[in-house]
Amino acid sequence: MRFAILVLMASVFAAPARAEHYDVYLLAGQSNMDGRGHTTELTGELASYVAPQPTIRFAYSDSTLRNRHFTSNEWTALAPGYSVPPASTLPHVEGLPTGFFGPELSFGRTLSQSLPGHHIAIIKFAEGGTSLKTDWRVGGKGALYDQMLQFVAASLQQLKANGDTYELRGFVWHQGENDAKESQQAYADLLTHLIQQLRADLAPYRAPGSTAPLPVVIGEVFDNHERDAVRAAQKQVAGQLPGCAFASADGLETQDQGTHFNAASQIKLGERMAAAILTLGA
């Protein structure tokens, strides 16, 4: 009897994790997508965001632009700490979070609460201090766009290798501070091209037979009175392209001279991004 119990226990603990089907969302952009909210400010009504959210899977990477590279290296539970400021000299330490976070915390929670029964997975690829005209340019050799696609492919391959299935459900973009000198139409053209090319490149990761455009949310940059053209272009593209929605920055606050959202506003921004993508049926 004792032997039979031991055999049964061994078989239970040796059993592989159950495969799941994941709704996958891609988050990308520069510093406010990477996130400059301080984890130490997750207190009071925000304290619940400190603990990992084990039901939401998360994969993070920045780029190799600044000769240092930080990545979650594999899927992990959604938690604060996956953000690297440009001036950081952090070495690559597998799985070690930093002291910052972005909109992903509340974005993931809002989706999970709004879509009961769905398994949520988030891929975030971001790099602070980067422009759409140069660093993110589609087709540019070694540009962030190509690195992002490579990270998406590698992350989804990990899900597949685990026996999981997935469907790419949406894309959220927050960027523009470094393109403030561009005209409204110039930035609108760049952003439109990015979205159109991304929809084509990510089509293989959509549900089979899907014909609707990949849902896209464009997050608004903070109004410091020097980004009027970019802000207007973001609203223009969100209003003109089918399957796009806009996440406003109205009422949000920054922790510096009008660029980086503070902790509370990062949380609000993530909630607005999730609400916007839900309006698209994503």
C-alpha positions as a Python dict, from the first residue, in 0.01 Angstrom:
ca = {
    (1, 'M'): (0, 0, 0),
    (2, 'R'): (279, 240, 97),
    (3, 'F'): (460, 167, -231),
    (4, 'A'): (142, 232, -428),
    (5, 'I'): (96, 567, -256),
    (6, 'L'): (456, 665, -329),
    (7, 'V'): (413, 572, -696),
    (8, 'L'): (93, 775, -714),
    (9, 'M'): (262, 1078, -553),
    (10, 'A'): (556, 1052, -793),
    (11, 'S'): (326, 1043, -1092),
    (12, 'V'): (139, 1350, -969),
    (13, 'F'): (452, 1558, -912),
    (14, 'A'): (607, 1443, -1240),
    (15, 'A'): (302, 1540, -1443),
    (16, 'P'): (369, 1829, -1682),
    (17, 'A'): (189, 2158, -1634),
    (18, 'R'): (-144, 2171, -1812),
    (19, 'A'): (-128, 2343, -2149),
    (20, 'E'): (-334, 2661, -2185),
    (21, 'H'): (-458, 2887, -2462),
    (22, 'Y'): (-334, 3245, -2423),
    (23, 'D'): (-462, 3578, -2546),
    (24, 'V'): (-136, 3758, -2620),
    (25, 'Y'): (-90, 4136, -2622),
    (26, 'L'): (220, 4318, -2744),
    (27, 'L'): (324, 4641, -2568),
    (28, 'A'): (598, 4855, -2724),
    (29, 'G'): (745, 5203, -2734),
    (30, 'Q'): (988, 5423, -2545),
    (31, 'S'): (1030, 5528, -2181),
    (32, 'N'): (668, 5561, -2071),
    (33, 'M'): (594, 5215, -2209),
    (34, 'D'): (910, 5077, -2054),
    (35, 'G'): (794, 5256, -1741),
    (36, 'R'): (950, 5499, -1498),
    (37, 'G'): (704, 5448, -1214),
    (38, 'H'): (888, 5374, -889),
    (39, 'T'): (795, 5042, -731),
    (40, 'T'): (845, 5201, -389),
    (41, 'E'): (546, 5427, -466),
    (42, 'L'): (309, 5133, -495),
    (43, 'T'): (157, 5200, -157),
    (44, 'G'): (-191, 5257, -18),
    (45, 'E'): (-455, 5170, -277),
    (46, 'L'): (-177, 5077, -522),
    (47, 'A'): (-9, 4829, -285),
    (48, 'S'): (-184, 4530, -444),
    (49, 'Y'): (32, 4577, -753),
    (50, 'V'): (353, 4494, -566),
    (51, 'A'): (288, 4119, -553),
    (52, 'P'): (326, 3909, -870),
    (53, 'Q'): (7, 3832, -1060),
    (54, 'P'): (57, 3458, -1118),
    (55, 'T'): (-241, 3413, -1352),
    (56, 'I'): (-96, 3660, -1605),
    (57, 'R'): (215, 3562, -1798),
    (58, 'F'): (473, 3822, -1892),
    (59, 'A'): (784, 3842, -2113),
    (60, 'Y'): (1005, 4151, -2125),
    (61, 'S'): (1304, 4278, -2316),
    (62, 'D'): (1471, 4604, -2395),
    (63, 'S'): (1706, 4638, -2693),
    (64, 'T'): (2080, 4617, -2753),
    (65, 'L'): (2089, 4986, -2851),
    (66, 'R'): (2297, 5093, -2552),
    (67, 'N'): (2529, 4796, -2526),
    (68, 'R'): (2344, 4655, -2228),
    (69, 'H'): (2055, 4418, -2244),
    (70, 'F'): (1792, 4333, -1985),
    (71, 'T'): (1532, 4062, -2034),
    (72, 'S'): (1309, 3835, -1834),
    (73, 'N'): (1471, 3565, -2051),
    (74, 'E'): (1155, 3357, -2029),
    (75, 'W'): (789, 3384, -1938),
    (76, 'T'): (726, 3485, -1579),
    (77, 'A'): (438, 3607, -1363),
    (78, 'L'): (344, 3970, -1426),
    (79, 'A'): (514, 4184, -1161),
    (80, 'P'): (677, 4525, -1119),
    (81, 'G'): (1045, 4561, -1194),
    (82, 'Y'): (1072, 4504, -1569),
    (83, 'S'): (1194, 4844, -1688),
    (84, 'V'): (1543, 4980, -1747),
    (85, 'P'): (1620, 5356, -1770),
    (86, 'P'): (1863, 5448, -2051),
    (87, 'A'): (2137, 5554, -1811),
    (88, 'S'): (2122, 5227, -1621),
    (89, 'T'): (2442, 5028, -1595),
    (90, 'L'): (2264, 4717, -1471),
    (91, 'P'): (2437, 4403, -1592),
    (92, 'H'): (2223, 4133, -1742),
    (93, 'V'): (2094, 3925, -1452),
    (94, 'E'): (1844, 3660, -1550),
    (95, 'G'): (1505, 3716, -1394),
    (96, 'L'): (1618, 3998, -1164),
    (97, 'P'): (1362, 4285, -1159),
    (98, 'T'): (1463, 4649, -1131),
    (99, 'G'): (1291, 4914, -921),
    (100, 'F'): (1061, 5045, -1196),
    (101, 'F'): (743, 4945, -1377),
    (102, 'G'): (523, 5050, -1666),
    (103, 'P'): (155, 5032, -1764),
    (104, 'E'): (162, 4655, -1798),
    (105, 'L'): (64, 4596, -1434),
    (106, 'S'): (-281, 4753, -1457),
    (107, 'F'): (-321, 4669, -1826),
    (108, 'G'): (-292, 4299, -1749),
    (109, 'R'): (-511, 4311, -1440),
    (110, 'T'): (-786, 4506, -1615),
    (111, 'L'): (-794, 4260, -1905),
    (112, 'S'): (-793, 3961, -1672),
    (113, 'Q'): (-1082, 4100, -1471),
    (114, 'S'): (-1276, 4201, -1783),
    (115, 'L'): (-1227, 3869, -1964),
    (116, 'P'): (-1305, 3593, -1713),
    (117, 'G'): (-1198, 3254, -1835),
    (118, 'H'): (-930, 3399, -2063),
    (119, 'H'): (-561, 3341, -1999),
    (120, 'I'): (-367, 3665, -2055),
    (121, 'A'): (-6, 3687, -2171),
    (122, 'I'): (183, 4012, -2229),
    (123, 'I'): (499, 4070, -2431),
    (124, 'K'): (670, 4404, -2364),
    (125, 'F'): (955, 4535, -2577),
    (126, 'A'): (1060, 4893, -2505),
    (127, 'E'): (1358, 5125, -2503),
    (128, 'G'): (1366, 5474, -2355),
    (129, 'G'): (1494, 5778, -2542),
    (130, 'T'): (1418, 5643, -2890),
    (131, 'S'): (1248, 5793, -3195),
    (132, 'L'): (1010, 5650, -3451),
    (133, 'K'): (1191, 5831, -3733),
    (134, 'T'): (1527, 5670, -3663),
    (135, 'D'): (1547, 5398, -3395),
    (136, 'W'): (1211, 5232, -3470),
    (137, 'R'): (1218, 5279, -3847),
    (138, 'V'): (1074, 4986, -4036),
    (139, 'G'): (1339, 4820, -4251),
    (140, 'G'): (1631, 4991, -4080),
    (141, 'K'): (1924, 4759, -4031),
    (142, 'G'): (1939, 4657, -3666),
    (143, 'A'): (1650, 4889, -3582),
    (144, 'L'): (1432, 4829, -3279),
    (145, 'Y'): (1145, 4717, -3501),
    (146, 'D'): (1339, 4410, -3613),
    (147, 'Q'): (1456, 4332, -3259),
    (148, 'M'): (1096, 4354, -3141),
    (149, 'L'): (978, 4106, -3403),
    (150, 'Q'): (1256, 3867, -3307),
    (151, 'F'): (1160, 3886, -2939),
    (152, 'V'): (793, 3828, -3020),
    (153, 'A'): (880, 3522, -3227),
    (154, 'A'): (1108, 3380, -2958),
    (155, 'S'): (853, 3440, -2681),
    (156, 'L'): (570, 3276, -2872),
    (157, 'Q'): (795, 2984, -2960),
    (158, 'Q'): (848, 2929, -2587),
    (159, 'L'): (472, 2906, -2537),
    (160, 'K'): (446, 2658, -2822),
    (161, 'A'): (733, 2450, -2686),
    (162, 'N'): (547, 2424, -2356),
    (163, 'G'): (247, 2281, -2539),
    (164, 'D'): (44, 2601, -2506),
    (165, 'T'): (-153, 2761, -2786),
    (166, 'Y'): (-202, 3133, -2839),
    (167, 'E'): (-359, 3409, -3042),
    (168, 'L'): (-213, 3757, -3078),
    (169, 'R'): (-502, 3981, -2975),
    (170, 'G'): (-366, 4334, -2980),
    (171, 'F'): (-83, 4584, -2997),
    (172, 'V'): (-34, 4888, -2772),
    (173, 'W'): (207, 5167, -2867),
    (174, 'H'): (334, 5451, -2646),
    (175, 'Q'): (607, 5664, -2799),
    (176, 'G'): (663, 6008, -2947),
    (177, 'E'): (854, 6225, -2704),
    (178, 'N'): (1171, 6193, -2913),
    (179, 'D'): (986, 6290, -3232),
    (180, 'A'): (849, 6618, -3095),
    (181, 'K'): (1020, 6820, -3368),
    (182, 'E'): (842, 6633, -3648),
    (183, 'S'): (538, 6785, -3813),
    (184, 'Q'): (197, 6636, -3742),
    (185, 'Q'): (174, 6478, -4085),
    (186, 'A'): (531, 6347, -4077),
    (187, 'Y'): (473, 6164, -3749),
    (188, 'A'): (130, 6046, -3861),
    (189, 'D'): (286, 5895, -4174),
    (190, 'L'): (558, 5722, -3972),
    (191, 'L'): (309, 5581, -3723),
    (192, 'T'): (69, 5467, -3995),
    (193, 'H'): (351, 5285, -4175),
    (194, 'L'): (462, 5119, -3850),
    (195, 'I'): (111, 4991, -3776),
    (196, 'Q'): (45, 4870, -4129),
    (197, 'Q'): (376, 4686, -4151),
    (198, 'L'): (337, 4539, -3804),
    (199, 'R'): (-8, 4406, -3888),
    (200, 'A'): (138, 4233, -4192),
    (201, 'D'): (438, 4091, -4005),
    (202, 'L'): (233, 3965, -3710),
    (203, 'A'): (-46, 3815, -3920),
    (204, 'P'): (89, 3457, -3875),
    (205, 'Y'): (28, 3486, -3500),
    (206, 'R'): (-339, 3576, -3533),
    (207, 'A'): (-625, 3328, -3511),
    (208, 'P'): (-658, 3114, -3826),
    (209, 'G'): (-893, 3277, -4073),
    (210, 'S'): (-886, 3614, -3898),
    (211, 'T'): (-952, 3893, -4147),
    (212, 'A'): (-1007, 4191, -3916),
    (213, 'P'): (-705, 4416, -3864),
    (214, 'L'): (-500, 4356, -3551),
    (215, 'P'): (-647, 4582, -3279),
    (216, 'V'): (-411, 4870, -3201),
    (217, 'V'): (-415, 5122, -2917),
    (218, 'I'): (-210, 5441, -2937),
    (219, 'G'): (-118, 5593, -2601),
    (220, 'E'): (-96, 5970, -2581),
    (221, 'V'): (226, 6141, -2474),
    (222, 'F'): (212, 6392, -2191),
    (223, 'D'): (133, 6752, -2285),
    (224, 'N'): (434, 6963, -2190),
    (225, 'H'): (335, 7227, -2450),
    (226, 'E'): (614, 7112, -2684),
    (227, 'R'): (453, 6800, -2830),
    (228, 'D'): (140, 6942, -2991),
    (229, 'A'): (222, 6798, -3335),
    (230, 'V'): (289, 6448, -3205),
    (231, 'R'): (-21, 6449, -2986),
    (232, 'A'): (-235, 6564, -3278),
    (233, 'A'): (-83, 6298, -3501),
    (234, 'Q'): (-156, 6025, -3246),
    (235, 'K'): (-523, 6125, -3235),
    (236, 'Q'): (-531, 6155, -3614),
    (237, 'V'): (-399, 5803, -3675),
    (238, 'A'): (-619, 5650, -3406),
    (239, 'G'): (-921, 5812, -3569),
    (240, 'Q'): (-835, 5729, -3929),
    (241, 'L'): (-699, 5374, -3925),
    (242, 'P'): (-956, 5094, -3889),
    (243, 'G'): (-919, 4888, -3574),
    (244, 'C'): (-738, 5161, -3380),
    (245, 'A'): (-824, 5328, -3050),
    (246, 'F'): (-674, 5608, -2843),
    (247, 'A'): (-566, 5612, -2476),
    (248, 'S'): (-569, 5968, -2345),
    (249, 'A'): (-313, 6116, -2107),
    (250, 'D'): (-558, 6380, -1982),
    (251, 'G'): (-530, 6436, -1609),
    (252, 'L'): (-219, 6222, -1568),
    (253, 'E'): (81, 6354, -1378),
    (254, 'T'): (456, 6325, -1423),
    (255, 'Q'): (735, 6281, -1171),
    (256, 'D'): (974, 6511, -1356),
    (257, 'Q'): (953, 6812, -1589),
    (258, 'G'): (657, 6691, -1790),
    (259, 'T'): (774, 6364, -1947),
    (260, 'H'): (761, 6052, -1730),
    (261, 'F'): (439, 5950, -1559),
    (262, 'N'): (450, 5891, -1187),
    (263, 'A'): (346, 5560, -1031),
    (264, 'A'): (-24, 5644, -992),
    (265, 'S'): (-46, 5774, -1349),
    (266, 'Q'): (131, 5467, -1489),
    (267, 'I'): (-143, 5260, -1329),
    (268, 'K'): (-417, 5483, -1471),
    (269, 'L'): (-255, 5477, -1815),
    (270, 'G'): (-249, 5097, -1817),
    (271, 'E'): (-616, 5089, -1722),
    (272, 'R'): (-700, 5328, -2007),
    (273, 'M'): (-500, 5122, -2255),
    (274, 'A'): (-686, 4806, -2154),
    (275, 'A'): (-1023, 4981, -2171),
    (276, 'A'): (-937, 5111, -2519),
    (277, 'I'): (-836, 4773, -2655),
    (278, 'L'): (-1149, 4613, -2513),
    (279, 'T'): (-1358, 4857, -2720),
    (280, 'L'): (-1198, 4699, -3027),
    (281, 'G'): (-1312, 4352, -2924),
    (282, 'A'): (-960, 4241, -2846),
}
